[in-house]
Amino acid sequence: MVQSSKSNEISSSSSQSEAGSTSVGQSQKRKAGRKKFKETRHPIFKGVRTRKGKWVSEVREQNKKSRIWLGTFSCPGMAAKAYDVAALALRGDAASLNFPESAHTLPHPKSLSVKDIQIAAMEAAATFIDDKTLPDSVSSAVPAFPENMVFEDEDEVFNMPGILESMAEGLMITPPSMQKGYYPDDDDDGNDYVEVNLWGD
């Protein structure tokens, strides 16, 4: 009986070591897919990735493997706006948006055709520059200037660069009073010229 319990202990310990070795072997298994992987997706915006220094946006059609190409953009925010329009058109209120607070201001495509979605996405991307270049608090504080307002450059009108040059030039010229050799106790005898030597010989 004692021998059988020892043999059970030995067999159970060997089965545990085998189970432990298989779990270690499974964690060392190589992962499938590309070995050299460069992350191109944007860390914040959905549906946005970088390609050759530009930002591109695309959205996967529901229940299909194909994607709708939304375009190439100069900044990730524009691409994110384009994605929002397409996602809203395809998924409705269930869409996960990059800018959910501005969903009501986004243009809606005329139909669910790929071309109409792309056109609406481009329109939304074009509005991104106006909406997001300044924060809301700053953009509301900036007054709107009329378009016919003319900017007048005061430096050009008053020739400021020329004035500064002439002032600097004036520092290198001897003042007029020193040229005549003026002395306050000098009586006016007609001899107005006195030689002044600034540097010793």
Secondary structure, 3 states (H helix, E strand, C coil): CHHHHHHHHHHHHHHHHHHHHHHHHHHCCCCCCCCCCCCCECCCCCCEEEECCEEEEEEECCCCCCEEEEEEECCHHHHHHHHHHHHHHHHHHHCCCCCHHHHHHCCCCCCCCHHHHHHHHHHHHHHHHHHHCCCHHHHHHCCCCCCCCCCCCHHHHCCHHHHHHHHHHHCCCCCHHHHHCCCCCCCCCCCCCCCCCCCCC
